[in-house]
Amino acid sequence: MSPSIRQYLIEIGTRISNERQANRPARPFVEWLAGSITSPVQRLRFLRGVMSLPKKQHRRSYRSWLLLSWLVVLLVIEVQRPSPWTRPSEGIGLWRNAEDRHGTAAVRVAPQPEIWLVDKTDAFETYSNGLRIENRFSVANRTRSYLVFSASRPNDIVGERRFVPAGIVFHTTESPQAPFESRHNSSLKRIAQSLLAAVRLKRSYNFLIDRFGRVYRVVREADAANHAGNSVWADPHWLYLSLNQSFLGISFETETLPGQLEATVKPAQVQAAALLTGMLRQRYSIPAGNCVTHAQVSVNISNFLVGYHTDWASSFPFQQLGLPDNYAIPLPAVSVFGFECDSVFLRQGGVRLSKGVMLAEQVLGARAAAAHASLAAYRNGLQTKYWSQLSAVRSDATGMDLQE
């Protein structure tokens, strides 16, 4: 409460107390006025002030009632006024209003704390945020090394060398599923182990999260996994092609349906994915905008259409993993590289993924207009650039396995 308001309320209270003709207010009215004050502290002060009024049975003073009413109104307004310490959200830090219905307390939601390795053995790792990674099935693959292209230099076909993961692609295994019930526990464990063996053999992902929420490291982070094949992404600074080398692959043991809006993963999987994503983002300084689904990055280079794969098309739980809704990002395959989409993709992709395509088409149209080019001509120019950059990536990775 500001000093000026506080002083004014004190003066009003003093004047009310000095009104000798005022009687103690009727109980129902006092209770109604007190009930309109949300802060317990201010409500108590009001009631104490009322009880301190003279008890002489004189005629009630209209002036005292009026002043008393204004006192309550000012108190209510002051209590509901946002605290001067309230600030808009900045990143994941947030200042909250210090006054609520449960009393007065200054609360600050701190940024995500440091995540560090607590224990490591040949069999597992544990981290300070509660994450546990099983290492028993970890396997090596080709060393991670890739080219990125500057987003500010449209004709860049040389690129820059990188060795650290730049993002995360989320996948689904689309493998057979047994009912998630206790009576099928043996089958669930057997299926998970068979899946893990197949994923390990093909070096399909860097991590696999089974239906029990257990996190398995498959291909170590220093190596590339065969998870994304022909794929593209872009952030405000860099363009990425063939994301096997540049992005980590995390897969959930689950099966999805075309256009599905609700995730089919288990709560334990979501919790484990949130812990794993938090650790990887902090360890490799991965931007939130570079944590995307396979459906968002997969492309078909034979017909220049997006969505060769559509796993996690519209149902990925971004927010539950501490990420923004990246479905709202204009799809870079369209806006940056000139790919197109068809009705099959829009139907299988669902509402959320289709929104990214529509936004990308709007960006593409605006850029074509700014370049005084037809949409078709501008798109052809982007596709030509894509082929040039893809050629550089393939030449750099001669013999590299681009399978997914």
Residue pairs with C-beta under 8 A, 6 or more apart in sequence:
1 78
5 74
5 78
8 74
9 71
9 74
9 75
12 67
12 70
12 71
12 74
13 49
13 71
15 67
16 22
16 49
16 53
16 64
16 67
16 68
16 71
17 49
17 52
17 53
17 54
19 53
19 54
19 61
19 63
19 64
19 67
20 54
20 56
20 58
21 58
21 59
21 60
21 61
21 64
22 53
22 54
22 58
22 60
22 61
22 64
22 65
23 53
23 54
23 55
23 56
23 57
23 58
23 59
23 60
24 50
24 51
24 53
24 54
24 55
25 50
25 53
25 65
25 68
30 47
30 50
33 46
33 68
33 69
33 72
34 43
34 46
34 47
36 72
36 76
37 43
37 46
37 72
37 75
37 76
37 79
38 76
38 79
38 80
38 101
39 79
39 99
39 101
39 104
40 101
40 103
41 103
41 104
42 75
42 78
42 79
46 71
46 72
46 75
49 71
50 68
79 99
82 97
83 97
83 98
83 99
85 95
85 98
85 106
86 95
86 96
86 97
86 98
87 94
87 95
91 111
92 109
92 111
92 112
92 322
93 108
93 109
93 110
93 111
94 108
94 109
95 108
96 107
96 108
96 109
98 104
98 105
98 106
98 107
112 278
112 282
112 322
113 128
114 128
114 282
115 127
115 128
115 129
115 131
115 278
115 279
115 282
115 283
116 127
116 128
117 125
117 126
117 127
117 128
118 126
118 127
118 128
119 125
119 126
120 126
121 135
122 135
122 136
123 134
123 135
123 136
124 132
124 133
124 134
124 135
124 136
125 131
125 132
125 133
125 135
125 217
126 132
126 133
127 133
127 275
127 279
129 275
129 278
129 279
130 275
131 215
131 272
131 275
131 276
131 278
131 279
132 214
132 215
133 207
133 215
133 216
133 217
133 276
134 214
134 215
134 216
134 217
135 217
137 196
137 197
137 200
137 216
137 217
137 218
138 217
138 218
138 219
138 220
139 200
139 203
139 218
139 219
139 220
140 219
140 220
140 223
141 203
141 219
141 220
141 223
141 224
141 225
141 226
142 223
142 224
142 400
142 401
143 222
143 223
143 224
144 163
144 164
144 165
144 221
144 222
144 223
144 224
144 245
145 161
145 162
145 163
145 245
145 397
146 161
146 162
146 163
146 224
146 240
146 242
146 245
146 246
146 393
146 396
146 397
147 159
147 160
147 161
147 162
147 241
147 392
147 393
147 396
148 159
148 160
148 162
148 166
148 238
148 239
148 240
148 246
149 156
149 157
149 159
149 160
149 238
149 239
149 241
149 389
150 156
150 160
150 237
150 238
150 239
151 234
151 235
151 236
151 237
151 238
151 239
151 336
152 237
154 385
155 385
156 389
157 385
157 388
157 389
157 391
157 392
158 392
159 389
159 392
159 393
159 396
162 246
164 284
164 285
165 221
165 246
165 247
165 248
165 280
165 284
165 286
166 238
166 240
166 246
166 247
166 284
166 286
166 290
167 233
167 235
167 240
167 243
167 246
167 247
167 248
167 286
167 287
167 290
167 291
167 292
168 247
168 248
168 249
168 250
168 277
168 280
168 281
168 286
168 290
168 291
168 292
169 227
169 228
169 231
169 243
169 247
169 248
169 249
169 250
169 292
169 293
169 294
169 297
170 250
170 251
170 252
170 273
170 291
170 292
170 293
170 294
170 312
170 316
171 205
171 227
171 249
171 250
171 251
171 252
171 293
171 294
171 311
171 312
172 251
172 252
172 254
172 255
172 256
172 294
172 311
172 312
173 195
173 199
173 208
173 251
173 252
173 253
173 254
173 255
174 254
174 255
174 256
174 311
175 191
175 195
175 253
175 255
176 191
176 255
177 191
177 211
177 254
177 255
178 184
178 187
178 188
178 191
180 188
180 211
180 266
188 211
188 212
192 210
192 211
192 212
192 214
192 253
195 208
195 210
195 253
196 208
196 210
196 216
196 218
198 204
199 205
199 208
199 218
199 251
200 218
202 226
203 218
203 219
203 225
203 226
204 218
204 225
204 226
204 227
204 249
204 251
204 404
205 218
205 219
205 225
205 227
205 249
205 250
205 251
206 217
206 218
206 219
206 220
206 221
206 225
206 227
206 248
206 249
206 250
207 215
207 216
207 217
207 218
207 248
207 249
207 250
207 251
207 276
208 215
208 216
208 218
208 250
208 251
208 253
209 215
209 216
209 250
209 251
209 252
209 253
209 269
209 272
209 273
209 276
210 216
210 253
210 269
211 253
211 254
211 266
211 268
211 269
212 266
212 268
213 266
213 267
213 268
213 269
213 271
213 272
214 272
215 272
215 275
215 276
218 225
219 225
219 249
221 248
221 280
221 284
224 244
224 245
224 400
225 244
225 248
225 249
226 244
226 401
226 402
226 403
226 404
227 243
227 244
227 249
227 251
227 294
227 404
228 242
228 243
228 244
228 247
228 249
228 294
228 297
228 298
228 404
229 242
229 244
229 298
229 308
229 402
229 403
229 404
230 242
230 298
230 299
230 300
230 301
230 308
230 402
230 404
231 241
231 242
231 243
231 244
231 294
231 297
231 298
231 299
231 404
232 239
232 240
232 241
232 243
232 297
232 299
232 332
232 333
232 336
232 337
232 339
232 386
233 239
233 240
233 243
233 247
233 290
233 292
233 296
233 297
233 332
234 240
234 332
234 336
235 287
235 289
235 290
239 332
239 336
239 389
240 246
240 247
241 386
241 389
241 390
241 393
242 390
242 393
242 394
242 397
242 402
243 297
244 400
244 401
244 402
244 404
245 397
245 400
247 290
247 297
248 280
250 273
250 276
250 277
252 265
252 269
252 273
253 269
254 264
254 265
254 269
255 264
256 264
256 311
256 312
256 313
256 315
257 264
258 310
258 313
258 347
258 348
258 349
258 350
259 313
259 314
259 347
259 348
259 349
259 350
259 351
260 313
260 314
260 315
260 350
261 314
261 315
261 350
261 351
261 352
262 315
263 270
263 315
263 316
263 317
264 315
265 273
265 317
270 317
270 320
270 321
273 321
274 320
274 321
274 322
277 291
277 321
277 322
277 323
278 322
280 286
281 288
281 291
288 323
288 324
288 326
289 324
289 326
289 329
291 318
291 321
291 323
291 326
292 326
292 329
293 311
293 312
293 313
293 316
293 326
294 309
294 310
294 311
294 312
295 307
295 309
295 310
295 311
295 312
295 313
295 314
295 349
295 353
296 326
296 327
296 329
296 331
296 353
296 356
297 333
298 306
298 307
298 308
298 309
298 310
299 305
299 306
299 307
299 308
299 333
299 337
299 339
300 306
300 307
300 308
301 390
304 338
304 339
304 340
304 383
305 339
305 340
305 341
305 342
305 345
306 331
306 333
306 334
306 339
306 340
306 341
306 345
306 357
307 313
307 341
307 344
307 345
307 348
307 349
307 353
309 404
310 345
310 348
310 349
310 353
313 348
313 349
313 350
313 352
313 353
314 327
314 349
314 350
314 351
314 352
314 353
314 354
315 350
315 352
316 327
318 324
318 325
318 326
318 327
319 325
325 352
327 352
327 353
327 355
327 356
328 355
328 356
328 359
329 356
329 359
330 356
330 359
330 360
330 362
330 363
331 356
331 357
331 359
331 360
332 360
333 339
333 360
334 340
334 341
334 357
334 360
334 361
334 364
335 359
335 360
335 361
335 363
335 364
335 367
336 382
337 382
337 383
337 385
337 386
338 364
338 378
338 379
338 380
338 381
338 382
338 383
338 386
339 383
340 379
341 349
341 357
345 357
346 354
346 357
349 357
364 375
364 378
364 379
365 375
367 378
368 374
368 375
368 377
368 378
368 379
371 378
373 381
394 400
394 402
